[in-house]
Amino acid sequence: MQVEGRYGVCMSQNPPGPRGYPILGMLPDLRADPVRTFLDAADRYGDVVHLKAGPYDGFLISDPADIKHVLQDNARNYHKSPLYDRLRDSLGNGLLTSEDAFWLRQRRLAQPAFHRQRLVTMADAMVACAEQALERWDQIAASGEPIDLVEEMMALTQAIIVRTMFSTDLGATAEIVNRTWPIINRRIGETFWATKVETALPLPANVRFRRALGELETVVYRIIAERRRSGRDEADLLSMFLSARDEETGAGMTDHQLRNEVMTMLLAGHETTSLALSWTYFLLSQHPRVEQDIADEVDRVIGAERASFAHLDRLTRTRQAIEESLRIYPPAWGVSRRALDDDEIGGYPLRKGSLVFVIPFVVHRRPKLWPDPDRFDPDRFTPEHEAARHRFAYIPFGGGPRGCIGNQFAMVEAQLIVAAVAQRYRVALLPDQHVRPEPLITLRPKPGIRAKLEKRSPRANGHV
Ligand code: HEM
């Protein structure tokens, strides 16, 4: 076996993998460009790769059966990895970061907020928010100015999550969320691999982060305080959490616990969907045939009516394009776990305490699962193709018990937004933009996406 610098193969009981630097292993590469590092490792070494990253020993896995084993079949043997500690610093012990009995209790409390019947009602609120945004867009379009697509989508999905989950709107405080969340997101992304010491030092970046977090918390505590004061039961997520009582003590959730859950939902519930939409427009702009198919479909199915939940079943092409965009640019580009006990993955022993990296960005590009993986092709999501594929070959929403609680919500939201926009506008990207994915907590388009709004006139239903 040839040894080529830090890519020399490391032979042991471990699966193959890059040797990396002494002590640090692949940490410098993972810090510099995690997506590239994971992608290269899977391309080079296959479905199970041994990766040492500083103090951590880990497996990068990309075979669907192994992924199912970790995320679903043997999920009890895994907790979220220490990489989620940075997320815990800001979101606290909420649904995304908590474990075991506490997590299960919270998940059960939250679940009814996402039931199908509620989705039908929430779809109306989503369209109402989209219409409000479109009214503002009308003015921008009239001025001929371009929009910052990511910012626009962020503002829209944020309005939707606040209205559907907390039955309020942020009003003037939306500005605080828009300003502080990117600072927090960036710092968490930058410090994923950092030690606790590095994040505790009074560095300017840490000070900025703490200040931003404090400001964001005031918005969250205000939402909680207003609801406690009004005592209204809105049958929304916030009411579900507020009315929960501990079975033994009868105590309700404290403000701090509520803050963690509200913060989690606010952030997990808008950032990812807005990026899914931004990437979808980015891809559509390079595939005018699909873009036209969607416009035609929206004309045919919705025409000049108001978009609603009832239309969704027939917005097939729209859904397929969004799903394909989630394959190529999965906003939650990587998840990871820590083994609580020894396990075996792909025939290799995995020791207790090791990390497992499940990277949708990588899995979605494995040529054996996705032929010609870089090609944008919504036909991959026809029922025949879907039936022929392993469920865990496509994991933009993760999977198993810790899979995304907002999966359906996000798909309904994304379809309705694309449809409502298509009724009025073609989103035309400005030429000569060099956009690339930046892996922070989420996969962001860097430096952003600028677009012009071109007016469309929907044709009446059935006359395409
Ligand atoms: C396109 C949009 C979305 C994507 C790509 C996405 C992706 C994911 C992924 C991959 C996970 C699993 C994380 C892990 O295994 O460590 C997850 C969990 C979660 N997501 Fe989403 N998500 C999206 C939208 C939403 C929405 C709209 C909400 C809320 C309304 C939401 C709330 C959550 C929560 C609370 C969890 C943690 C669930 C648990 O552990 O019980 N997400 N999401």
Residues whose N, C-alpha, C, O or C-beta is under 5 A from the ligand:
A	BS01	HEM	L95 L96 R107 M265 A268 G269 T272 T273 A276 P331 A332 V335 I395 P396 F397 G398 P401 R402 G403 C404 I405 G406 F409 A410
